[in-house]
Amino acid sequence: MAEGRNIYAEDIVRNNQGELGLVLEDGEETTDDSSDSENEAPLKKGQILVCWYPSGNEEIVSVYEVLSTQSSTCINIKSYILV
């Protein structure tokens, strides 16, 4: 869980432009060995790695920059994205 917010990996979030994203990792779950490449810095507490829909761009953002989305509409979108 990301510090200060109830945002977990695999949650759907929305940014201030209204874009939806899937949380891939949060700072609480990240370990020093979890980076895929040596160029990636590990996430800090309060940060999450989000994959934005539909672009597929991955971005590290603060949990305070996004809203957790917990509605049936977004659950349907999540199912659609993962299919």
C-alpha positions as a LaTeX table, in Angstrom:
\begin{tabular}{lrrr}
\hline
Residue & $x$ (\AA) & $y$ (\AA) & $z$ (\AA) \\
\hline
Met1 & 0.00 & 0.00 & 0.00 \\
Ala2 & 1.29 & 3.42 & $-0.83$ \\
Glu3 & 1.89 & 5.67 & 2.17 \\
Gly4 & $-1.00$ & 7.97 & 3.08 \\
Arg5 & $-3.49$ & 6.56 & 0.55 \\
Asn6 & $-5.17$ & 3.21 & 0.09 \\
Ile7 & $-3.64$ & 2.60 & $-3.33$ \\
Tyr8 & $-2.28$ & $-0.85$ & $-4.08$ \\
Ala9 & $-0.69$ & $-2.57$ & $-7.06$ \\
Glu10 & $-3.37$ & $-3.49$ & $-9.63$ \\
Asp11 & $-5.66$ & $-0.62$ & $-8.55$ \\
Ile12 & $-7.17$ & 1.63 & $-11.18$ \\
Val13 & $-6.40$ & 5.33 & $-10.67$ \\
Arg14 & $-7.34$ & 8.58 & $-12.41$ \\
Asn15 & $-5.09$ & 11.63 & $-12.82$ \\
Asn16 & $-6.20$ & 15.27 & $-12.84$ \\
Gln17 & $-6.66$ & 15.15 & $-16.65$ \\
Gly18 & $-9.13$ & 12.29 & $-16.24$ \\
Glu19 & $-6.85$ & 9.61 & $-17.71$ \\
Leu20 & $-7.13$ & 6.11 & $-16.27$ \\
Gly21 & $-4.13$ & 4.06 & $-15.26$ \\
Leu22 & $-3.25$ & 0.71 & $-13.74$ \\
Val23 & $-0.92$ & 0.75 & $-10.71$ \\
Leu24 & 1.94 & $-1.64$ & $-11.44$ \\
Glu25 & 3.93 & $-1.10$ & $-8.22$ \\
Asp26 & 3.89 & 0.99 & $-5.10$ \\
Gly27 & 6.71 & 2.20 & $-2.88$ \\
Glu28 & 5.79 & $-0.20$ & $-0.09$ \\
Glu29 & 6.21 & $-3.29$ & $-2.28$ \\
Thr30 & 9.44 & $-2.23$ & $-3.97$ \\
Thr31 & 12.73 & $-3.70$ & $-2.83$ \\
Asp32 & 16.23 & $-2.66$ & $-3.81$ \\
Asp33 & 16.53 & $-5.73$ & $-6.09$ \\
Ser34 & 13.22 & $-5.25$ & $-7.93$ \\
Ser35 & 14.40 & $-2.81$ & $-10.61$ \\
Asp36 & 14.42 & $-4.34$ & $-14.08$ \\
Ser37 & 17.41 & $-2.30$ & $-15.18$ \\
Glu38 & 20.30 & $-0.61$ & $-13.48$ \\
Asn39 & 19.08 & 2.78 & $-14.77$ \\
Glu40 & 15.79 & 2.59 & $-12.85$ \\
Ala41 & 15.71 & 4.03 & $-9.37$ \\
Pro42 & 13.56 & 2.14 & $-6.85$ \\
Leu43 & 10.26 & 3.74 & $-5.87$ \\
Lys44 & 10.23 & 5.80 & $-2.70$ \\
Lys45 & 7.48 & 5.72 & $-0.11$ \\
Gly46 & 4.46 & 7.57 & $-1.41$ \\
Gln47 & 5.29 & 6.86 & $-5.06$ \\
Ile48 & 3.57 & 4.49 & $-7.47$ \\
Leu49 & 4.38 & 3.21 & $-10.95$ \\
Val50 & 1.33 & 3.68 & $-13.19$ \\
Cys51 & 0.68 & 2.42 & $-16.72$ \\
Trp52 & $-1.69$ & 4.92 & $-18.39$ \\
Tyr53 & $-4.56$ & 3.75 & $-20.60$ \\
Pro54 & $-4.72$ & 3.70 & $-23.62$ \\
Ser55 & $-1.17$ & 4.99 & $-24.35$ \\
Gly56 & 0.62 & 2.34 & $-22.29$ \\
Asn57 & 3.11 & 4.93 & $-21.02$ \\
Glu58 & 4.56 & 4.11 & $-17.61$ \\
Glu59 & 5.17 & 6.91 & $-15.14$ \\
Ile60 & 6.26 & 7.23 & $-11.52$ \\
Val61 & 3.91 & 9.60 & $-9.69$ \\
Ser62 & 3.09 & 10.59 & $-6.14$ \\
Val63 & 0.01 & 8.95 & $-4.65$ \\
Tyr64 & $-1.26$ & 12.46 & $-3.99$ \\
Glu65 & $-1.37$ & 13.20 & $-7.75$ \\
Val66 & $-3.98$ & 10.51 & $-8.47$ \\
Leu67 & $-7.39$ & 9.41 & $-7.22$ \\
Ser68 & $-8.24$ & 5.80 & $-6.55$ \\
Thr69 & $-11.23$ & 4.73 & $-8.60$ \\
Gln70 & $-13.55$ & 2.22 & $-6.96$ \\
Ser71 & $-16.66$ & 2.09 & $-9.14$ \\
Ser72 & $-18.25$ & $-0.71$ & $-11.13$ \\
Thr73 & $-17.53$ & 1.23 & $-14.34$ \\
Cys74 & $-13.82$ & 1.18 & $-13.65$ \\
Ile75 & $-13.91$ & $-2.48$ & $-12.67$ \\
Asn76 & $-15.38$ & $-3.19$ & $-16.11$ \\
Ile77 & $-12.64$ & $-1.10$ & $-17.74$ \\
Lys78 & $-10.00$ & $-2.97$ & $-15.73$ \\
Ser79 & $-11.39$ & $-6.29$ & $-16.99$ \\
Tyr80 & $-11.33$ & $-4.93$ & $-20.54$ \\
Ile81 & $-7.73$ & $-3.74$ & $-20.25$ \\
Leu82 & $-6.49$ & $-7.05$ & $-18.87$ \\
Val83 & $-8.25$ & $-9.21$ & $-21.49$ \\
\hline
\end{tabular}
